[in-house]
Structure formats: structure tokens, C-alpha cells
Amino acid sequence: MIKNCILILVVGLIMLGCGDRQVRQIEQVGEDSTELTIKTYYDTIHFKFKWRDADSIPYLFGKPSKDKIAEYQRRFDSLHRTERYGFYDRIEWFRDIPHITAVNDFATLWFTNKTTPYQDDLDMILWRINEYYPLNSSTTETENFQRFSEQIDSLLSYSLGSQWDANIQAWLATKLHECKVEIYNNRLLDCSNEFKDILIAEHCAWKEYEEALHDICDKLVVGKHGGSGAPLAYGEFFIESYEQRLISLLDYYFTLGDSNYQPTERHRVIPDKMVHRAYSDFFDVINSGYEEYSVEEKQCALKNDMRFWDKWMAERRKVSAQLPMPLKKVYDNCTNNLKRRKLIQIKSRYWGYGICSSFELDCILKKDCSDEELFSYDYQTRYDALLIK
């Protein structure tokens, strides 16, 4: 529900781009350049854009065929010609025209063309990111992941003029992180023939769990009425969920490609019963404020959250049981690091997303908290202590 509501809000914001009170011409002269037009309710701008020479740039994940590149360019060129193309018109907020064009391409692809059959084409999305910010491939998968993250961070690094801009950026960041999860899960499956079936089953369980998180975000993070900062809270919440998914698979994936790879994060073991206890403690203190969801609705969302979490963990135990050493050890460490991040979330009662007060941020656990602090932390105790300061 909240996913659809926020998508409607985002689409509505972009649909405001339909006026021409002012017209500005921004020239970037070049052969075979295409004139792009971006309309907002207060401005219309025109500028020249040209695709890079496909043979002159490096490719992080391999160069697509010439036919594929031509097809990808045709798809985005078709978006450039639509009446609702783009959202951002302030060139000065971006590093250059390729930057603003790439951001507007993704905004249009995902938010104003819901029926586009290729909006989830991961190969095309990878190509468009690399076309904007080309990087060489590395000899190690860990460095390739860091470079891919650098590409995404670069794409999202631009100035914001209002809360609306922050909301759009948050939604773009969420979609890009979702793509990162799917891309790396696919890469894992491609190099795991022996265990591919059980890894597919594990990913399906995660997808069910991810779906249940929409209700959690609606009932316990954003609330019934949300407010202008709802997309920001939604985005931050789901980026955290996608980071947790990456925690669950990356070290294992890196080890498959490099037997000498050593995970950098190890923590005290998180028993399942500790996570269940945190859920139970949270369940017992759920309340309902004015014009909020009822206690029963919130508790139902939390029950489903725990149910699908447990189902996902059960699938991960099945995978672990079939893995040989040392892969099993690495995979189990991934699961434990994942449990740690989930425990931080639940003990902090899903606070800390969107526009937060300093009091709220002081109440919750930080991602880099020590194991000792995590194990001993009690939300109500810290809350009461901060109130009397």
C-alpha cells in the first residue's frame, strides 16, 4: 500500500512538469547531438545531448554487443522525446549535462512510464550507469563491487533545492539499490551451478520477506498519513533492507571468486531466540497514537514480519547444511552479520528513518555499535534516561 502511495506521489510530482512560463536554451554543440526538453511548472529548458562513443569508454561488467548498445540508446532516446521527460531542470545542481541527463533518464524510466516493458532490464540499467560514469573492470570482484557502488553514489550526488527533490532522490536511490541486489544475486547464481536450486529457493524466501516489509514500513515507519517526508523515510528504510540482503550474500560471493578472500566483519553469534525475544518485546509495547493505525494493525504487520523473517532464515539453514567447508563457514558468518543488523532494527523499534529528531537518533542503536552494547541495549531504559537529562 505505502509503496503504491509513494509511487503515486512521485509520479504526481513529475507530472507537475507541464508548463512553459520561461524558456531557457542551453547549448552543448556536437555532431549528432539530440535536443532534449525538460518542462516544469515554472520553466522549460532545452539542451544538446550526445551519447558517448561506445568504443572509447571502459565497461565495468563487460561491453554489450553493438546491437545491444544501439537498442539501449533507442530506448532512452524514445524516453527523451516523451512529453513527460525528466524532473530536474536546474543544470547548476549537477556536474554536467551527462549527469543531469542520466538522472532524468532513470526518473523517467521508473516514474513516468510505468508500462515500459524494459524498465527492469538489468543489463540495460547497468549499461546506462556505465555510459554516464565509465569505469574499468578490476581483477577482483570486491573492487568491482566498490566501483559499481562508486558509480551509483556519483549518480546520486547532486544538489537538492526542496523536500520534493529529496523525496525524488530517495526514491531513485531505493530503485538503484534494489537493482544492485538483483544484479549481485544473479551474479551469485551464475557461478553457483552446484547449489543454484537451493540458492534460488533462498532468494524467493527473501522476496517474500521483502514484500512483508512494505506493511512494516506503512504501519510502523511512515504511518497512516506520512507527510511530505514519507518518501524519504520509505527510501531509507528499504535501502537498509537492501543493504541487509547484500550482507547476506556478498562475502559468500566474493569467496567463490577468490579462495583467499577473508570477510572483514565478524561478531558474536546471534541466536535465533535473541531475535525472537526482541520481536516479542517490541510486540508488547506497540501502541497507537491519534489518527494512527490501530494496535492490532501494527501487531499484525510485526507478526508477518517475523513469520517471513523466520521462513527466510529456515531457507538459509537449508543452504548452509549443503555447503562444504570453508564455504559453509563464510555463509554462516554472512547470516550472523545479517541477524545482527536485523536485531539492531528491531531493538530500535524501526526508528531512525526519514526526518528524525536528535532525541530519536540518540535513542536508537547505531549500525556500528559494539556487540556488548547491542546485547545489553534496552530501548525503554535509554529512552527514560534521555528524558531526564
C-alpha positions as CSV (number, residue, x, y, z in Angstrom):
1,M,0.0,0.0,0.0
2,I,2.6,2.5,1.0
3,K,4.7,1.6,-2.0
4,N,1.9,2.4,-4.3
5,C,1.0,5.6,-2.5
6,I,4.5,6.9,-2.6
7,L,4.9,5.9,-6.3
8,I,1.7,7.9,-7.0
9,L,3.2,10.9,-5.1
10,V,6.4,10.7,-7.1
11,V,4.6,10.4,-10.4
12,G,2.4,13.3,-9.4
13,L,5.4,15.4,-8.6
14,I,6.9,14.7,-12.0
15,M,3.6,15.4,-13.8
16,L,3.8,18.9,-12.4
17,G,6.4,19.4,-15.2
18,C,3.9,20.7,-17.7
19,G,4.3,24.5,-18.1
20,D,6.3,26.9,-20.1
21,R,6.3,30.2,-18.2
22,Q,10.0,30.6,-19.1
23,V,12.2,29.1,-21.8
24,R,16.0,28.8,-21.5
25,Q,18.3,27.5,-24.2
26,I,21.4,25.7,-23.0
27,E,23.8,24.8,-25.9
28,Q,26.2,21.9,-25.9
29,V,27.2,21.8,-29.6
30,G,28.3,18.5,-31.1
31,E,27.6,16.5,-34.2
32,D,24.7,14.1,-34.0
33,S,23.6,15.8,-30.7
34,T,19.9,15.4,-29.7
35,E,18.0,18.4,-28.3
36,L,16.3,17.4,-25.0
37,T,13.5,19.4,-23.4
38,I,12.6,19.4,-19.8
39,K,9.4,21.1,-18.6
40,T,8.5,22.0,-15.0
41,Y,5.6,24.1,-13.8
42,Y,7.8,27.2,-13.8
43,D,10.4,26.6,-16.6
44,T,11.2,24.9,-19.8
45,I,14.8,24.2,-20.8
46,H,16.4,22.9,-24.0
47,F,19.9,21.4,-24.2
48,K,22.0,19.3,-26.5
49,F,23.0,15.7,-25.5
50,K,25.1,13.2,-27.3
51,W,25.8,9.6,-26.4
52,R,29.5,8.7,-25.8
53,D,31.4,6.8,-28.4
54,A,30.8,3.2,-27.3
55,D,34.3,2.1,-28.4
56,S,36.1,4.8,-26.5
57,I,34.9,4.0,-22.9
58,P,35.7,1.2,-20.5
59,Y,33.0,-1.2,-19.2
60,L,32.9,-2.3,-15.6
61,F,30.9,-5.5,-16.3
62,G,31.8,-6.2,-19.9
63,K,30.9,-4.4,-23.1
64,P,27.5,-5.3,-24.6
65,S,27.3,-6.1,-28.3
66,K,26.9,-3.2,-30.8
67,D,23.3,-4.3,-31.4
68,K,22.5,-4.2,-27.7
69,I,24.1,-0.8,-27.2
70,A,22.1,0.6,-30.2
71,E,18.9,-0.9,-28.8
72,Y,19.6,0.6,-25.3
73,Q,20.2,4.0,-26.9
74,R,17.0,3.8,-28.9
75,R,15.0,3.0,-25.8
76,F,16.3,6.0,-23.9
77,D,16.0,8.2,-27.0
78,S,12.3,7.3,-27.0
79,L,12.0,8.5,-23.4
80,H,13.8,11.7,-24.3
81,R,11.0,12.5,-26.8
82,T,8.1,12.0,-24.4
83,E,6.2,15.0,-23.1
84,R,6.8,14.0,-19.5
85,Y,10.6,13.5,-19.9
86,G,12.6,14.4,-16.8
87,F,12.1,16.0,-13.5
88,Y,15.2,18.1,-12.8
89,D,15.8,21.2,-14.8
90,R,18.5,23.0,-12.8
91,I,21.7,22.3,-14.7
92,E,23.7,24.1,-11.9
93,W,22.7,21.4,-9.4
94,F,24.6,18.7,-11.4
95,R,28.2,18.3,-12.5
96,D,27.5,18.4,-16.2
97,I,24.9,17.6,-18.9
98,P,25.6,13.8,-19.0
99,H,24.9,13.8,-15.2
100,I,21.5,15.6,-15.3
101,T,20.6,13.5,-18.4
102,A,21.3,10.2,-16.6
103,V,19.4,11.2,-13.5
104,N,16.4,12.3,-15.6
105,D,16.6,9.2,-17.7
106,F,16.1,7.0,-14.7
107,A,13.4,9.3,-13.2
108,T,11.5,9.0,-16.5
109,L,12.2,5.3,-16.9
110,W,10.8,4.3,-13.5
111,F,8.3,7.0,-12.5
112,T,6.5,8.3,-15.6
113,N,6.5,5.2,-17.8
114,K,5.0,2.5,-15.6
115,T,4.1,0.4,-18.6
116,T,7.5,0.4,-20.2
117,P,8.4,-3.2,-20.8
118,Y,12.1,-2.7,-20.3
119,Q,12.1,-0.7,-17.1
120,D,13.5,-3.7,-15.1
121,D,16.1,-4.7,-17.8
122,L,19.1,-5.0,-15.5
123,D,21.6,-5.3,-18.4
124,M,20.3,-2.0,-19.8
125,I,20.4,-0.3,-16.4
126,L,24.0,-1.4,-16.0
127,W,24.9,-0.1,-19.4
128,R,23.2,3.3,-18.7
129,I,25.0,3.7,-15.4
130,N,28.3,2.9,-17.0
131,E,27.6,5.1,-20.0
132,Y,27.2,8.0,-17.6
133,Y,30.2,7.1,-15.4
134,P,32.5,4.7,-17.2
135,L,35.0,2.7,-15.1
136,N,37.4,-0.1,-15.9
137,S,36.8,-3.6,-14.7
138,S,39.0,-4.9,-11.9
139,T,40.7,-8.2,-11.5
140,T,38.8,-8.8,-8.2
141,E,35.1,-8.9,-7.5
142,T,35.5,-6.9,-4.3
143,E,36.9,-4.0,-6.3
144,N,34.3,-4.3,-9.0
145,F,31.6,-4.0,-6.3
146,Q,33.3,-0.9,-4.8
147,R,33.5,0.7,-8.3
148,F,29.8,-0.1,-9.0
149,S,28.9,1.5,-5.7
150,E,31.0,4.5,-6.7
151,Q,29.1,4.8,-10.0
152,I,25.7,4.8,-8.1
153,D,27.0,7.3,-5.5
154,S,28.2,9.6,-8.3
155,L,24.8,9.4,-10.0
156,L,23.0,10.3,-6.8
157,S,25.4,13.2,-5.9
158,Y,23.6,16.4,-6.8
159,S,22.2,19.4,-5.0
160,L,18.7,19.5,-3.6
161,G,16.5,22.5,-3.6
162,S,13.5,21.3,-1.7
163,Q,11.9,18.4,0.2
164,W,10.4,17.3,-3.1
165,D,13.9,17.0,-4.6
166,A,15.0,15.0,-1.6
167,N,12.0,12.7,-2.0
168,I,12.7,12.0,-5.6
169,Q,16.4,11.4,-4.9
170,A,15.4,9.0,-2.1
171,W,13.1,7.1,-4.5
172,L,15.9,6.9,-7.1
173,A,18.4,5.7,-4.5
174,T,15.9,3.0,-3.4
175,K,15.5,1.7,-7.0
176,L,19.2,1.7,-7.7
177,H,19.9,-0.3,-4.5
178,E,17.2,-2.7,-5.5
179,C,18.9,-3.2,-8.8
180,K,22.2,-3.7,-7.1
181,V,20.7,-6.6,-5.0
182,E,19.2,-8.2,-8.1
183,I,22.4,-7.8,-10.1
184,Y,24.6,-9.4,-7.4
185,N,22.1,-12.2,-6.7
186,N,22.2,-13.0,-10.4
187,R,25.9,-13.0,-10.4
188,L,26.0,-15.3,-7.5
189,L,23.6,-17.7,-9.2
190,D,25.7,-17.7,-12.4
191,C,28.8,-19.0,-10.5
192,S,26.9,-21.5,-8.2
193,N,25.7,-24.2,-10.5
194,E,26.0,-27.0,-7.9
195,F,23.9,-25.1,-5.4
196,K,21.8,-23.0,-7.7
197,D,18.5,-24.5,-6.9
198,I,18.7,-24.0,-3.2
199,L,20.0,-20.5,-3.6
200,I,17.1,-19.7,-5.9
201,A,14.7,-21.0,-3.2
202,E,16.5,-18.9,-0.6
203,H,16.2,-15.8,-2.8
204,C,12.4,-16.5,-3.3
205,A,12.1,-16.6,0.5
206,W,13.9,-13.2,0.8
207,K,11.5,-11.8,-1.9
208,E,8.5,-12.8,0.3
209,Y,10.1,-11.3,3.3
210,E,10.8,-8.1,1.3
211,E,7.2,-7.9,0.4
212,A,6.1,-8.1,4.1
213,L,8.4,-5.2,4.8
214,H,6.1,-2.9,2.8
215,D,3.4,-3.4,5.5
216,I,6.0,-2.8,8.3
217,C,7.1,0.5,6.6
218,D,3.5,1.6,6.2
219,K,2.3,0.7,9.7
220,L,5.4,1.3,11.9
221,V,7.8,3.6,10.0
222,V,5.8,6.1,7.9
223,G,2.4,6.0,9.5
224,K,-1.1,6.4,8.1
225,H,-0.7,10.0,6.8
226,G,3.0,10.0,6.2
227,G,3.6,13.7,5.5
228,S,5.9,15.4,3.0
229,G,8.9,13.4,4.2
230,A,7.3,10.0,3.7
231,P,9.2,9.0,0.6
232,L,12.5,9.9,2.3
233,A,11.6,7.6,5.3
234,Y,10.4,4.9,2.9
235,G,13.6,5.1,0.9
236,E,15.9,5.0,3.8
237,F,14.1,2.0,5.3
238,F,14.3,0.0,2.1
239,I,17.9,0.9,1.4
240,E,18.6,-0.6,4.8
241,S,16.7,-3.7,3.8
242,Y,18.7,-4.0,0.6
243,E,22.0,-3.5,2.5
244,Q,21.0,-6.3,4.7
245,R,20.3,-8.5,1.7
246,L,23.8,-7.7,0.3
247,I,25.3,-8.5,3.7
248,S,23.7,-11.9,3.4
249,L,25.4,-12.8,0.1
250,L,28.4,-10.7,-0.7
251,D,31.1,-12.3,1.4
252,Y,30.0,-15.7,0.1
253,Y,30.0,-14.4,-3.5
254,F,33.5,-12.9,-3.1
255,T,34.8,-16.1,-1.6
256,L,33.6,-18.1,-4.6
257,G,35.8,-15.9,-6.8
258,D,38.8,-15.7,-4.5
259,S,39.5,-18.6,-2.1
260,N,41.9,-16.3,-0.2
261,Y,39.2,-13.7,0.4
262,Q,38.7,-13.0,4.1
263,P,35.5,-11.4,5.5
264,T,36.2,-8.2,7.3
265,E,33.2,-8.3,9.7
266,R,32.8,-10.9,12.4
267,H,30.7,-10.7,15.5
268,R,29.4,-12.6,18.5
269,V,26.9,-15.3,17.5
270,I,23.2,-14.0,17.4
271,P,20.9,-16.9,18.5
272,D,17.5,-17.1,16.8
273,K,15.9,-16.9,20.2
274,M,17.5,-13.4,20.8
275,V,15.9,-12.1,17.6
276,H,12.5,-13.6,18.7
277,R,12.9,-12.1,22.1
278,A,13.4,-8.6,20.5
279,Y,10.3,-9.2,18.4
280,S,8.3,-10.2,21.5
281,D,9.5,-7.1,23.5
282,F,8.6,-4.9,20.6
283,F,5.2,-6.5,20.1
284,D,4.2,-6.0,23.8
285,V,4.8,-2.2,23.8
286,I,3.2,-1.3,20.4
287,N,0.6,1.5,20.9
288,S,-1.5,3.7,18.7
289,G,-1.4,7.5,18.5
290,Y,-4.0,10.0,17.3
291,E,-5.3,9.2,13.8
292,E,-2.7,6.3,13.5
293,Y,-3.1,2.7,12.6
294,S,-4.6,0.6,15.4
295,V,-2.5,-1.5,17.8
296,E,-4.0,-4.6,16.1
297,E,-2.9,-3.5,12.7
298,K,0.6,-2.7,13.8
299,Q,0.9,-6.0,15.7
300,C,-0.3,-7.9,12.7
301,A,2.3,-6.3,10.5
302,L,5.0,-7.2,13.0
303,K,3.8,-10.8,13.2
304,N,4.1,-11.1,9.5
305,D,7.5,-9.5,9.5
306,M,8.7,-12.2,12.0
307,R,7.0,-15.0,10.1
308,F,8.6,-14.2,6.8
309,W,11.9,-13.5,8.5
310,D,11.8,-17.0,10.1
311,K,10.9,-18.5,6.7
312,W,13.9,-16.8,5.1
313,M,16.2,-17.9,7.9
314,A,14.9,-21.5,7.5
315,E,15.9,-21.4,3.8
316,R,19.4,-20.1,4.7
317,R,19.8,-23.0,7.2
318,K,19.0,-25.4,4.3
319,V,21.6,-23.8,2.1
320,S,24.2,-23.9,5.0
321,A,23.5,-27.6,5.6
322,Q,24.6,-28.5,2.0
323,L,27.7,-26.3,1.7
324,P,31.2,-27.7,2.2
325,M,33.8,-26.1,4.3
326,P,35.1,-23.4,4.2
327,L,32.1,-22.0,2.2
328,K,29.7,-23.1,5.0
329,K,31.7,-21.0,7.5
330,V,31.7,-17.9,5.3
331,Y,27.9,-18.3,4.5
332,D,27.1,-18.8,8.2
333,N,29.1,-15.7,9.1
334,C,27.0,-13.8,6.5
335,T,23.9,-15.0,8.2
336,N,25.1,-13.9,11.6
337,N,26.1,-10.4,10.3
338,L,22.6,-10.2,8.8
339,K,20.9,-11.2,12.1
340,R,23.0,-8.5,13.8
341,R,21.7,-5.8,11.6
342,K,18.1,-7.0,11.9
343,L,18.4,-7.2,15.7
344,I,19.6,-3.5,15.7
345,Q,16.5,-2.6,13.8
346,I,14.0,-4.4,16.0
347,K,15.6,-3.3,19.3
348,S,15.5,0.2,18.0
349,R,11.8,-0.3,17.1
350,Y,12.2,0.7,13.5
351,W,13.0,4.3,14.5
352,G,15.6,6.4,12.7
353,Y,14.2,6.7,9.1
354,G,13.4,9.9,7.3
355,I,13.2,13.2,9.1
356,C,14.2,12.5,12.7
357,S,14.8,14.5,15.8
358,S,18.1,14.4,17.6
359,F,16.3,12.8,20.6
360,E,15.1,9.9,18.3
361,L,18.6,9.4,16.9
362,D,20.1,9.3,20.4
363,C,17.6,6.7,21.5
364,I,18.4,4.1,18.8
365,L,21.3,1.8,18.2
366,K,23.9,2.7,15.6
367,K,24.9,0.3,12.9
368,D,28.5,0.2,14.2
369,C,27.6,-0.3,17.8
370,S,29.7,-2.9,19.7
371,D,28.4,-6.4,20.3
372,E,28.3,-5.6,24.1
373,E,26.1,-2.6,23.5
374,L,23.8,-4.5,21.2
375,F,23.4,-7.4,23.7
376,S,22.7,-5.1,26.7
377,Y,20.7,-2.4,25.0
378,D,17.2,-1.8,26.2
379,Y,15.2,0.8,24.3
380,Q,12.9,1.9,27.2
381,T,15.8,2.3,29.6
382,R,17.7,4.6,27.2
383,Y,14.5,6.5,26.3
384,D,13.8,7.2,30.0
385,A,17.4,8.2,30.7
386,L,17.4,10.7,27.9
387,L,14.1,12.2,29.1
388,I,15.5,13.2,32.5
389,K,18.7,14.7,31.1
